């Protein structure tokens, strides 16, 4: 099965689509509704089981209570979907989640028939308006983000009030414009959807019942794979009279479909659950155990959204192939008059095997349905094994999350990581698994390297450097960062660094020391508003003691979220240093836009000074940065000759092994500068 994800093909485009904010939000939105779906399913199951229970005094009361609960859940389901989808899409688009959810709900109730006016009051329409409950919450956050970025719509442009109040005042006009825009968009979309629906319906009418049923099945499963309730959506768009029509072996199409095609819910997902139990896939066993009772009653929502199947390339083929196989095989078997079937109409939620018995009173039909389940399991097993193979790195991530106590950071982009894992090849997944296991077996620690001002003859700060202490006590550099970066896991480590720096600053403050600490921050972490908030809080708690070091080459687009958050941090007084300047782009115009306080000249430039061209470049680069008002730091100074050279070129802040390597906190705080003869020789030079 590795051909599906190694070497490209259709798999990679689909997995890239799976990782987009839109699809990721649909998955998250429906997963968040799983408790709601479970309650709904339980109420409906109990309601359906009441007629077969013996009479008892409380039976009418239970029937009334369950019926009311079922209708209430059914009535608020569309609004619950709107709120959940709009919230998660707003979050992933970095738009205001509260405004996005409220606005989507308002637009949904305005433009759909969900809220019906009856005289002076309103009532909820229990018919499921699928088109509106899916489309509106998926377009509203995009419109909110678009209009929010138009600065000419902002009512407050100067920071004269609190940032929180300013942000929400500036959403007033975007809120109003989004509401009006939907009046223009929805009629066009409705016309397009109506035209497609009408054309498809006219085409279906001319086909035989069998072909209509087969097409219906494919449409429903296609909608399910997109995260949309297939059966309800099909019913709302097309007439579902097909289900009542006589079909084959004396039964209606509904009985054929529910008993011999969709066994265990859409996609025949009971077979998927059994396949997961057989393969013992640890990542999916929990979902399988929970969903098994519901799949026995043909409820598929739980595993569709919890596993999930929605936009999961691994399960696309079997999700379509299994019901297609059941349909064609059962049509051939029943048309051969092998079985005698009754015309009894059964509820779609009649349990598996029991529905086969009730429709036939024959153990042979029950055995045939069991054979179909076994064949379906065999189809699903290779894909479950593929899914298991591609999720080997999940457990180490969860362990590290608990170890670092960063559940909120990890869960923020949980779906993004899930999608990214699907996209990566097996080789990369194995590499990540080994890396995370090694980190988990060791211990992350921070070492501190001093920065020395040769003019003041004092330590003016420290750079916090990440290290991994292995189980045998060996201290290693952060070799794993590049691997974590490829898998979107760097923010988890950066969050740990921020928290550890805070602990260290509190510890040394108790001893009367207040050093300035530089933190290396990945631009990916600057996309995370919560990490940015933590940095701002750390800066407020330790004013003038915090500096963040960033790679200049990472800021290609000044309009992205990282640049915006960097500007916010600078406005709050966070000092910024550009790290490794001279290695890479060294774009001076972008440097001016980033407005850092410090420029750290990369060691590679210093090593190049043994040539005339390299010496000239270092000299002029230092002079140019100094003339622009930046404080310069020479990185990688290891010899007395290098120290004398950078001092001669006007760089007075030194970081490198000449003075000290990175060391544990206690040793760094006790660090003493070498004898003054070094500085005297610099003064004479």
Number of C-alpha atoms within 10 A of each C-alpha: 10 11 9 15 21 15 11 12 11 11 18 19 12 15 21 14 17 26 21 14 18 20 21 23 26 27 25 22 23 26 21 17 19 17 12 14 18 17 14 18 20 14 19 18 18 15 18 17 11 15 11 7 9 7 10 7 7 8 14 12 10 14 16 12 13 20 17 13 17 20 15 14 20 15 18 15 18 22 20 17 21 25 22 21 31 32 27 28 29 27 18 19 18 15 20 19 19 14 20 28 23 17 23 29 22 15 21 26 17 15 15 16 16 23 15 14 12 8 6 5 7 11 11 14 17 17 13 20 19 20 15 21 25 20 17 23 30 24 17 27 29 19 19 25 19 13 19 21 14 10 11 11 16 20 15 16 12 9 8 8 10 8 11 8 10 17 17 14 14 19 21 15 15 21 19 13 15 22 19 12 12 19 13 10 11 15 12 12 12 13 11 12 14 13 12 11 15 14 11 12 15 10 11 16 11 10 12 11 18 16 12 16 20 16 14 19 23 16 16 20 22 18 16 24 24 16 22 20 18 22 17 14 18 18 14 15 16 13 10 13 10 17 16 13 13 16 20 17 19 15 19 18 20 21 26 22 20 22 24 24 26 23 32 28 25 27 29 28 33 30 26 29 25 22 24 27 18 13 15 14 20 15 16 21 18 14 18 24 15 15 23 22 14 23 27 20 22 23 27 22 26 25 27 26 24 22 17 20 23 25 24 21 24 22 21 17 13 22 23 18 18 27 26 18 17 22 20 13 15 20 18 12 13 17 13 10 11 12 15 14 20 14 13 13 14 15 13 20 20 19 19 25 19 15 25 26 18 17 21 18 15 14 12 14 22 20 14 17 23 16 12 22 25 15 15 26 24 16 20 25 21 16 21 24 17 18 20 17 15 24 20 20 20 18 15 20 19 16 14 20 20 12 12 17 14 17 14 12 19 20 13 14 17 14 19 20 18 18 22 18 23 24 25 18 19 19 11 17 21 17 14 23 18 15 19 23 17 16 17 20 15 17 15 20 18 19 20 23 24 28 23 23 17 19 13 11 15 14 19 16 22 23 21 26 19 22 19 23 18 16 13 7 10 10 15 14 12 12 12 16 16 11 16 17 13 13 18 16 20 20 23 22 22 20 22 18 22 19 16 16 18 19 12 15 22 16 15 15 13 9 10 9 12 18 19 19 23 22 22 20 20 20 20 16 21 23 19 18 14 15 18 19 15 15 23 20 13 19 20 15 14 17 15 15 18 25 24 22 22 21 19 25 17 14 16 12 10 12 10 12 17 22 20 13 19 21 16 15 20 16 10 14 16 23 20 22 26 24 21 22 25 20 15 12 12 14 13 12 8 16 17 10 11 19 16 21 16 20 25 22 24 20 19 15 21 21 15 15 17 10 10 9 11 15 18 13 17 21 18 12 17 22 15 13 17 16 10 9 11 17 18 22 25 26 24 20 22 17 13 13 10 17 23 19 19 21 19 14 15 13 23 21 24 26 28 20 15 15 20 20 14 21 17 15 20 13 12 17 17 7 15 12 13 12 8 10 9 15 16 10 11 17 13 6 10
